[in-house]
Amino acid sequence: MSDSPSQPKAIQPNSGLRREGREAAIQFLFQRDFQSVESTHDKAANLPVELPVPEPDFWKLRNGAADPDELNPLPARGPIAPKARAFAESLIKGVCLHQASIDELITRLAKNYRLSRIAAVDRNILRLAVFEIIHASEVPPVVAINEAIELAKQFGSEDSGRFVNGLLDKVRAEFPRAARQAARAVVEVPEADAAPPALEPDPLPTPV
């Protein structure tokens, strides 16, 4: 435990915790999509706004209910592990920070589809995977793609896995790095009560 609440905590969740974190991130991004939130960047003022963090009610709903009903139809499950939750929050912040450029890339590569025509589940799985392929150097691209395919099979339609795989192969071709190579890095996640940094989205890297 850090002596200071503002001290970043480095996490390296194992594959099971990462899967749990990705699932939670997709569920939050899917929910956020229906709130018509396009970006965390104030384009008019050219100023960043605070990056989203799931509220306690989100985690409560995700944990399900002992007696599922219309308000909470998910069956009860154990609470998400702290490291998986921190990993999910780091993914959510990363996707939201870079959402504008990520959406532009998805729209360009999905030539026959407007972004709004892509199923909401698939759209957010793609956003998450594109973020990991381009901006998360600690994640090998092949892992990001395989995880996205599994999430698409789990949450999407019968054709989601194939669609997601095809588009992400195009992303990897435009932004190549060793398919199974990851930087020796950790995910820096601020403590829950730390003040969020003032961040601005990076421009999309120039394809090699």
N, C-alpha and C positions, 0 to 999 in steps of 0.2 A: 504493500500500500504506500502510495506516495505521501511524503510529508506535506506537500503543497497541492491543493486542489487544481491549480493551474498547470501542474506538471504533466506533459503528455505521457500517456501510457502506451508502450509498444506492445502490440499483440501479434502473434503468429498462430492463428487458429489452425488446427489440423483439418484434414479434408472433410470430416464429418461436420465439424463446426462451420466450415466455410459453406458447405451445402445448406446447412440450416440458416446461415446468415443470408445467402443468396435468395432462398425461398422467402424469407421475411422482407428482404429488399424489394423483390418483385411484387409481393402483396401490397406493400406500401405504395410503390410507384403506380401500380394498377389503380389503387384507390385515389391517389393524387390526380391521376389522369382524368377522372370523372369530375374533378373540381375545376377543370379547364385551366390548369396552371401550366403555362408554356415554358417559363424560364425563371430562374432565381436572379436574373440580371435585369436591372431597370434600364432599358435601352434609351428611354426618353431623357433621363437624367445622366445616363452613362455611369451609374453608380451601382455597386453590388448591393443586394439585400441579404438579410440573414438566411443562411441555408436551412432547409427544413430538417427537423428531427421528429421522429414519431412521438406522438403524445402517449401518456400512460394508457389511455383508452384503447389505442391501437394494439398495444401488447396484451391488454386484457382480452380483447376480442380474439386476437390470434391464439391465445391459450385455450379458446373454446369454452364450453359450458358443460356442467354435469348433466343438465337437462336442456339440450339444444332446442331453440325455438326460432321464430322468424327473425328476431333481433340478433341472435347469435347462433347461427345454424351449425357451427363447427362443434364436433364432439370434443370433450375435454382432452387436453394433452399437457404434458409438463411444460413449465415456463422455459423460455429460450435461455440457453446458457449465456452467462455474461459476456464471454468472449465472442460468441456468435452474434449477440446483440450489438456489440461494439463494431464488429466487422460489417454487419448490415447497415449500421448508421454511417460508417465510412463510405460504403458503396452508394448509399442514397445521396449523401452530400456530393460525391464525385459525379454521379450521373446528373444531378440537378445543376451543378456548377457548369458542366460542359454540354448541357442539353441542347442548346441552340446549334452548336456545331455538329453534335452527334446526329440530330434530326436532319440537318442539311445533307450529311453524308448518306444516311439511310434513304432519304428521298431520292438522291441522285443514283444510288446503286439499285434501288427497287424501281426500275425504269417504268414498269407497267402499273405502278401503284402510287397514288398519293398517300402521304403518311396517314391521313385520316381513314383511308380505306384498309389499312393493315389492322388486323384484329388487335384490340387493346392489349391482350396478354402478349401476343407476339411482338407488338411494338415495344413494350417495356422490357421484355427479355432481350430484344435486340439492343436497346439503349444500354442495358447493363453490360452485355457482352462487348459492345463496341467500346465502352468506357474502359473495360479491363484490357482489351487488346491494345488500345492506343495509349492509355494513360497509366495503367497499373503495371509497372515494369516487373513487379514481384510475382506476377501471374503469367505462366507460359501461355502463349496464344492457343495452343492445342487444348489446354485445360479450360480456358475461357469458352472455347467453342463447344467442347464436349459437355460442359456444365450447362450451357445455354440449350443445347439439344435435349438434354435430360429434363430441364425445366419446361421446355416446350411440350415434350411428351406428357409431362405430369400435369401441366396446367392448361395446355392449349388443345387444339383440335387434332384430328387424325393426320392432317397434312402439316401441322406446325413445325415438327422436327425437321422435315425436309426443306421447308421454306427458310427457316432460321439458318440451317446449315449452309444452304446455297448462298444466302446473302453474306454471311460471315466469312465464307471462303473468299468472296470478293474484297471484303475489308482487309483480310490478312494479305491478300495479293497486293493491295495498294500501300500497306504499311508493314513491310516485311521485317521480321526479326526471327531469330531461330525459334522454330515451332515449339520446342520443349525447353527453351532456355528462359530462366527468370533471374532478374537481378537479385543480388544478396541484399535484400531490403526488408524492412518491417513496415507494417501499416501503423501510422501514428494516429492515435485516436484520442482527442482531448477528453479529460474527465467530464462527467455529465454537467457539473456546475461551472465549468470554465467558460469564459467569455469567448464567443466564436470569433475567429480572425476575420478581418476584412479581406475578402477574396474576390478576384475577378477571373472570369473564365479565360483560359489560354486560347490563342487562335489554334485552329486545327492544324496539325503538322503538315508540311508539304510532302506529298507522296514521293517515295524514292523511285 
